Amino acid sequence: MVKINSVIPGSPASRAGVMQEDILVSINGHGVKDVLDYMYYAAETDVSLVLVRHGEELTVTVKKDEYDDLGLEFETFLMDSKQSCSNKCVFCFIDQMPPGMRETLYFKDDDARLSFLQGNYVTLTNLDQSDIDRIIKMKLNINVSVHTTNPELRVKMMHNRFAGEKLKYIWQLAQSGIKLNCQVVCCPGLNDGDELRRTLSDLGTLMPNISSMAVVPVGVTKFRQGLYPLTGFTPEGAGETIDIIESYQKEFLEKFGTRTVFPSDEFYLIAGRDIPPAEVYEDYPQYENGVGMLRSLMDEFSSALDMAEWEGGERHVSIATGYSPFDVISSLARSAEEKFPALKCDVYRIRNDFFGETITVTGLITAQDLIAQLKGKDLGDELLLSSAMVRRDSDVFLDDMTIGDVESELNVKIRTSNSDGFELLDAMMGITY
């Protein structure tokens, strides 16, 4: 049972007489405990709601189009509390963050419902058999943080005595026809090398219900006092990991017609290797995991540049980026300057003093590092930043400073753009829509 906070005016539920403060008991005879039950059981055209109003139970029938929302709103999106992580993974980035940041940054989410609704990755350690049965019944595809298929090693890496036995759920889900996207946070000396081979081999037995796998390198900040002794990948180690993954890509492509497993872009940058061509990434199934982002950006930028025509006078912009993608972004800027002599585009690589120099990705750059390293420089008409630096749907950096704060300190207008080559070129050229 869950209280209805509001009813959207004009919605099917509103027309049927459902009211704010009603208690939703069941939908078509099924109890409702969260948003998954609500969405699944309310998908039909004729929906019978059992409600409690002022202590009295009543039944309301709602007529609507199939899959249309009833129009009910609850106190939280999930209709109950978000499930926090019960693991203490040796590689957890949140455990490596400095104190004093906003409280929400320290929350460890491990909620299977958000895997289905928002694409989050979950370890399955919060789930029991009834949860797995519900996922199978509702045919919910899910994203799983696997890390290793060695039960003993998974217990060690996740510091959860149930982590190994929960691996059985992956097999249950896949064998029931549920499509799984998987990820492996790869840690040198733990789950790389032969352990990575074991993991990819094991998951390969579940094809074709393993839709994709991403292997990403562990991120190591300077705040690891008292934590498991981890190091980041060396160029040699990154190259060896790429070789392992590419060997499985070849095997899977021959057997199943798809490469399935992909190393993140960061592995190629660490190893000093070229980013593979677009066809290697197929339909970019692990794009949000940093797999193929740079290839997509480069190809989009090249296409945009081919079609672009310069209008207006001279323009000078700057781009701030992390150490990892600096060479790629610099190459794009040079190609734009070559085509458009009126454009000057300076690219600055920002050292991550906040988290430590071992963190080289753009998305973890803070406002204070931008200010400290760009103060006093001629940044031109605009400073271009990746939207990954700020919180989604806001202008707040990880250190709680805002875009406005940085603009004031650096005396320059800031423009953000997504990881999109067309959008990046528009920002360089000053085009707005």
Secondary structure, 3 states (H helix, E strand, C coil): CEEEEEECCCCHHHHCCCCCCCEEEEECCEECCCHHHHHHHCCCCEEEEEEEECCEEEEEEEECCCCCCCCEEECCCCCCCCCECCCCCCCCCHHHCCCCCCHHHHCCECCHHHHHHHCCCECCCCCCHHHHHHHHHHCCCEEEECCCCCHHHHHHHHCCCCCCCCHHHHHHHHHCCCCEEEEEEECCCCCCHHHHHHHHHHHHCCCCCEEEEEEEECCCCCCCCCCCCCCCCCHHHHHHHHHHHHHHHHHHHHHHCCCCEEECHHHHHHHCCCCCCHHHHCCCCCHHHCCCHHHHHHHHHHHHHHHCCCCCCCEEEEEEECCCCHHHHHHHHHHHHHHCCCEEEEEEECCCCCCCCCCCCHHHCCHHHHHHHHCCCCCCCEEEEEHHHECCCCCEECCCCEHHHHHHHHCCEEEEECCCHHHHHHHHHCCCC
